[in-house]
Amino acid sequence: MELQQMRYVVAVAETNSFTRAAERCLVVQSALSHQIARLEQELGAKLFERTTRRVRLTPAGAAFLPAARQCLEAAERAVVEVAAAVGEVRGRLSVGLIPSVAAVDIPAALRDYRERYPQVRVSLRVGASDDLVDQVKQGAVEVAFLGLPTTMRPAGVGCRELARDRLVAVVAPDHPLAEESAIDLRRLSSEVFVDLPAQTAGRAQSDLAFSAAGLTRDVAFEVTNADFLARLVGQGLGVAMLPAAYVAQLGGVTTVEVTDAPARVEYVIWSPGSRTPAATAFLRLLGVPEADAAP
């Protein structure tokens, strides 16, 4: 049983196509099909059901797939660890981030990282802080950037505080509040809001502040993307509350200080277990001390 055969099986399983799998693996389809047929003969079981319309895993194939992925991941880790032993960082790095991250210039950090470690392939995942914590715990993401209320702290992961920032009101340029230098939550509560989805950490920052002040508000629009949220605000569909440092990057809206506004804390987090050399190098570039980054 060869690693290349396992790569072919994984590619077919993920693309549901021998043709697309061959394209991904940069081989002719006949060679890929021949290698999978050899593997099936060796295993004594068919891994795929093939018809003129579709390709799908057999029960034997579904049982084989997780083990094949584990073998490929182990082989890749071995190559990466050997490279690290001779001072070379390579492999893959998965980075998660909230849309409104402001404490770190992510594109600039990735540019610097790419210049230093060109052999590393980086993937980015944008999501909510709560989901990113879970993904780091599960190993799907290695390093992530979060924004949380001051009453919350990431649990079960390594973390370092990056910055604190107060929320400001965000309104359309022609909104009556745009002429104000500062307002409070009570005055803001009478407005219609655009906000992040309920039960997310980004939404909790505002919800907790209004609740603590004994106020309620009308959230008419819920969106998952902070940039799109600002576009809705710019069209006069509502007002919002966003971190001041992040809003500075936006156009088409006006910000107003909120005297009793809540604050948020931005964190960088990582797996508390063993990390790849690529993840360790990224944390080092961010200035996370070795003592903090150690498992």
C-alpha positions as CSV (number, residue, x, y, z in Angstrom):
1,M,0.0,0.0,0.0
2,E,1.5,3.3,-1.1
3,L,1.0,6.9,0.1
4,Q,0.3,7.9,-3.5
5,Q,-2.6,5.5,-3.7
6,M,-4.1,6.9,-0.5
7,R,-3.8,10.4,-2.0
8,Y,-5.7,9.3,-5.0
9,V,-8.5,7.8,-2.8
10,V,-8.8,10.9,-0.8
11,A,-8.9,13.1,-3.9
12,V,-11.7,11.0,-5.5
13,A,-13.6,11.0,-2.2
14,E,-13.4,14.8,-1.9
15,T,-14.2,15.6,-5.6
16,N,-16.7,12.7,-6.3
17,S,-14.9,12.4,-9.6
18,F,-12.0,10.5,-11.0
19,T,-11.5,13.2,-13.6
20,R,-11.3,16.1,-11.1
21,A,-9.2,14.0,-8.8
22,A,-6.7,13.3,-11.5
23,E,-6.6,17.0,-12.3
24,R,-6.0,17.8,-8.6
25,C,-3.2,15.2,-8.4
26,L,-1.6,16.3,-11.7
27,V,-1.8,12.8,-13.2
28,V,-3.7,11.3,-16.2
29,Q,-7.0,9.7,-15.2
30,S,-6.0,6.3,-16.4
31,A,-3.0,6.2,-14.1
32,L,-5.1,7.3,-11.1
33,S,-7.8,4.7,-11.9
34,H,-5.1,2.0,-12.3
35,Q,-3.6,2.8,-8.9
36,I,-6.9,2.7,-7.1
37,A,-7.8,-0.6,-8.8
38,R,-4.5,-2.0,-7.6
39,L,-5.3,-0.8,-4.0
40,E,-8.8,-2.3,-4.2
41,Q,-7.3,-5.6,-5.3
42,E,-4.8,-5.5,-2.5
43,L,-7.5,-4.8,0.1
44,G,-10.0,-7.2,-1.4
45,A,-12.8,-4.7,-1.4
46,K,-14.2,-2.0,-3.7
47,L,-13.7,1.5,-2.4
48,F,-15.9,3.3,-4.9
49,E,-19.2,2.7,-6.7
50,R,-18.8,4.0,-10.2
51,T,-21.7,4.8,-12.5
52,T,-21.9,7.0,-15.6
53,R,-23.4,9.8,-13.5
54,R,-21.6,9.7,-10.2
55,V,-18.9,8.3,-8.0
56,R,-19.4,7.5,-4.3
57,L,-17.7,5.7,-1.5
58,T,-18.7,2.1,-0.7
59,P,-19.0,1.1,3.0
60,A,-15.5,-0.2,2.7
61,G,-14.3,3.1,1.2
62,A,-16.0,5.1,4.0
63,A,-14.2,2.9,6.5
64,F,-10.8,3.3,4.7
65,L,-11.0,7.1,4.2
66,P,-10.3,8.3,7.8
67,A,-7.3,6.0,8.1
68,A,-5.9,7.1,4.7
69,R,-6.2,10.8,5.8
70,Q,-4.4,10.0,9.1
71,C,-1.6,8.3,7.2
72,L,-1.2,11.2,4.8
73,E,-1.2,13.7,7.7
74,A,1.4,11.7,9.6
75,A,3.6,11.5,6.5
76,E,3.3,15.3,6.0
77,R,4.1,15.9,9.7
78,A,7.2,13.7,9.4
79,V,8.5,15.8,6.4
80,V,7.8,19.0,8.3
81,E,9.5,17.9,11.4
82,V,12.6,16.8,9.5
83,A,12.7,20.1,7.8
84,A,12.4,21.9,11.1
85,A,15.3,19.9,12.5
86,V,17.6,21.4,9.9
87,G,16.2,24.9,10.3
88,E,13.6,25.0,7.5
89,V,9.9,25.8,8.1
90,R,7.5,24.3,5.7
91,G,4.1,22.6,5.6
92,R,0.7,24.3,6.1
93,L,-0.7,26.9,8.4
94,S,-4.4,27.5,9.1
95,V,-5.3,30.9,10.5
96,G,-8.8,31.9,11.7
97,L,-10.0,35.5,12.2
98,I,-13.0,37.5,12.9
99,P,-14.0,40.0,10.2
100,S,-13.4,43.0,12.4
101,V,-9.9,42.2,13.7
102,A,-8.0,45.4,14.1
103,A,-5.2,44.8,16.6
104,V,-3.0,43.1,13.9
105,D,-2.7,44.0,10.2
106,I,-3.3,40.5,9.0
107,P,-2.4,41.1,5.3
108,A,0.9,42.7,6.4
109,A,1.7,40.0,8.8
110,L,1.0,37.3,6.2
111,R,3.2,39.2,3.7
112,D,6.1,39.2,6.2
113,Y,5.5,35.6,7.1
114,R,5.5,34.6,3.4
115,E,8.8,36.4,2.8
116,R,10.4,34.5,5.7
117,Y,8.8,31.1,5.1
118,P,7.9,30.7,1.4
119,Q,7.5,27.0,1.8
120,V,4.4,27.3,4.0
121,R,1.0,27.2,2.5
122,V,-1.5,29.4,4.4
123,S,-5.3,29.0,4.5
124,L,-7.6,31.6,6.1
125,R,-10.9,31.0,7.8
126,V,-13.2,33.9,8.7
127,G,-15.8,33.2,11.4
128,A,-17.2,34.1,14.8
129,S,-15.0,34.1,17.9
130,D,-17.0,31.3,19.5
131,D,-16.6,29.0,16.5
132,L,-12.9,29.8,16.1
133,V,-12.2,28.8,19.7
134,D,-13.9,25.4,18.9
135,Q,-12.0,25.0,15.7
136,V,-8.7,25.7,17.5
137,K,-9.6,23.1,20.1
138,Q,-10.4,20.6,17.4
139,G,-7.2,21.2,15.5
140,A,-9.0,22.5,12.4
141,V,-7.4,26.0,12.9
142,E,-3.9,26.5,14.4
143,V,-3.9,30.2,15.2
144,A,-6.9,32.5,15.5
145,F,-7.7,36.1,16.2
146,L,-10.8,36.9,18.4
147,G,-12.8,39.8,19.8
148,L,-14.6,39.2,23.1
149,P,-16.3,41.2,25.8
150,T,-14.2,42.2,28.7
151,T,-16.1,39.7,30.8
152,M,-15.1,36.7,28.6
153,R,-11.7,35.0,28.1
154,P,-10.9,32.1,25.8
155,A,-10.9,28.8,27.7
156,G,-9.1,25.6,26.8
157,V,-6.6,27.2,24.4
158,G,-3.4,29.1,24.7
159,C,-4.1,32.9,24.4
160,R,-2.5,36.3,24.6
161,E,-4.3,39.6,24.8
162,L,-3.4,41.9,21.9
163,A,-5.5,45.1,22.5
164,R,-8.5,46.7,24.1
165,D,-10.9,49.0,22.3
166,R,-14.2,50.8,23.0
167,L,-17.2,50.5,20.8
168,V,-18.5,53.5,19.0
169,A,-21.8,54.2,17.3
170,V,-21.8,53.9,13.5
171,V,-24.4,55.8,11.6
172,A,-25.1,57.0,8.0
173,P,-23.5,60.4,7.2
174,D,-27.0,62.0,6.9
175,H,-28.3,60.5,10.1
176,P,-29.4,63.0,12.7
177,L,-26.9,61.5,15.2
178,A,-24.0,62.2,12.8
179,E,-24.0,65.8,14.1
180,E,-23.5,64.8,17.7
181,S,-20.0,64.7,19.3
182,A,-21.1,62.1,21.9
183,I,-24.2,60.2,22.9
184,D,-25.1,57.6,25.6
185,L,-26.7,54.2,25.4
186,R,-30.1,55.5,26.4
187,R,-30.3,57.8,23.5
188,L,-28.9,55.2,21.1
189,S,-31.5,52.6,22.3
190,S,-34.3,54.3,20.5
191,E,-32.7,53.6,17.1
192,V,-33.2,50.6,14.8
193,F,-30.0,48.5,14.8
194,V,-28.0,46.4,12.4
195,D,-25.9,43.9,14.3
196,L,-24.2,40.5,14.3
197,P,-26.2,37.3,14.9
198,A,-27.6,36.7,18.4
199,Q,-25.6,34.5,20.7
200,T,-22.3,35.4,19.1
201,A,-19.4,37.0,21.0
202,G,-19.5,40.1,18.8
203,R,-23.2,40.7,19.5
204,A,-22.8,40.0,23.2
205,Q,-20.6,43.1,23.7
206,S,-23.6,45.3,22.8
207,D,-26.3,43.1,24.3
208,L,-24.6,43.0,27.7
209,A,-24.1,46.8,27.8
210,F,-27.7,47.6,27.0
211,S,-28.9,45.0,29.4
212,A,-26.7,46.3,32.2
213,A,-28.1,49.8,31.6
214,G,-31.7,48.4,31.8
215,L,-32.3,49.2,28.2
216,T,-33.8,47.3,25.3
217,R,-33.3,47.9,21.6
218,D,-34.7,46.8,18.2
219,V,-32.2,44.8,16.1
220,A,-34.0,44.7,12.7
221,F,-31.1,43.3,10.6
222,E,-28.7,40.5,11.6
223,V,-25.6,39.9,9.4
224,T,-22.5,37.7,9.8
225,N,-20.1,40.1,8.0
226,A,-19.0,43.4,9.6
227,D,-18.2,45.0,6.3
228,F,-21.7,44.3,5.0
229,L,-23.1,45.5,8.3
230,A,-21.4,48.8,7.7
231,R,-22.9,49.0,4.1
232,L,-26.4,48.5,5.5
233,V,-25.7,51.3,8.0
234,G,-24.4,53.5,5.2
235,Q,-27.8,53.0,3.4
236,G,-29.7,54.3,6.4
237,L,-31.2,51.0,7.4
238,G,-30.1,51.3,11.0
239,V,-27.3,52.1,13.3
240,A,-24.6,49.8,14.8
241,M,-21.9,49.6,17.4
242,L,-18.4,48.5,16.3
243,P,-14.9,48.7,17.7
244,A,-13.4,52.2,17.1
245,A,-10.1,50.8,15.6
246,Y,-12.0,48.7,13.1
247,V,-14.4,51.4,12.0
248,A,-11.4,53.6,11.1
249,Q,-10.9,51.2,8.2
250,L,-14.4,51.7,6.8
251,G,-15.8,54.3,4.5
252,G,-19.3,55.7,3.9
253,V,-20.3,55.9,7.6
254,T,-19.9,58.3,10.5
255,T,-18.8,57.4,14.0
256,V,-20.1,58.9,17.2
257,E,-18.5,58.4,20.6
258,V,-20.7,56.6,23.1
259,T,-20.0,57.8,26.6
260,D,-21.0,54.5,28.4
261,A,-20.0,52.2,25.6
262,P,-18.7,48.7,26.3
263,A,-15.1,47.6,25.4
264,R,-13.8,44.5,23.7
265,V,-10.6,42.6,24.0
266,E,-8.8,41.1,21.0
267,Y,-6.8,37.9,21.5
268,V,-4.6,35.7,19.5
269,I,-5.2,32.0,20.4
270,W,-3.5,28.7,19.6
271,S,-3.8,25.0,20.4
272,P,-2.6,24.2,24.0
273,G,-1.1,21.0,22.6
274,S,1.8,20.5,20.2
275,R,2.0,22.9,17.4
276,T,3.5,22.7,14.0
277,P,6.8,24.6,13.3
278,A,4.7,26.8,10.9
279,A,2.3,27.8,13.7
280,T,5.2,28.4,16.1
281,A,7.0,30.6,13.6
282,F,3.8,32.6,13.0
283,L,3.3,33.2,16.7
284,R,6.9,34.3,17.0
285,L,6.5,36.8,14.2
286,L,3.5,38.2,16.1
287,G,5.7,38.8,19.1
288,V,4.3,36.1,21.3
289,P,7.1,35.2,23.7
290,E,8.3,31.6,23.6
291,A,7.2,31.1,27.2
292,D,3.6,32.1,26.2
293,A,3.7,30.0,23.0
294,A,5.0,26.9,24.7
295,P,2.4,24.0,25.1
